[in-house]
Amino acid sequence: MHALHESNAYLRGQSAVAIWRITGEVDTALPVLLQKMPTTIEDSKWDWIIALGEMGPRAEAVVPQLRTELLQDRMQWLLDYVTNALRRIDPEAAAQAGVRGQKM
């Protein structure tokens, strides 16, 4: 919990994911990930995106950011994580964003 207040964005994001995976506390993890994802480089946030998908519909607030990730990210492997997360969080929003198929 203390690491959520560190200045290092990557450490904060990883701490949020750890808290989510240990406690299942979406309300603690989600705000940190929402804040840090836009300013974090592509290859440092893949585990965050997987964790958001694990949260499922409880992470619905991240759908706009995931749509942005679809437009901004360039690495195909990361885009696969984004599309999988979108499908798990909000299948309708995924379809509206042009996400097709069942890659999960």
DANORVEN-V143435 format. One record per run of one state. SS is the DSSP state (a for helix, b for strand, c for the rest). FROM is the first residue (numbers start at 0). LEN is the number of residues. Records with the same first field share a line. If there is no record, write none. Layout:
BEGIN
SS=FROM-LEN + FROM-LEN
END
This chain:
BEGIN
c=0-1 + 5-3 + 23-2 + 37-4 + 44-1 + 72-3 + 89-1 + 96-8
a=1-4 + 8-15 + 25-12 + 41-3 + 45-27 + 75-14 + 90-6
END
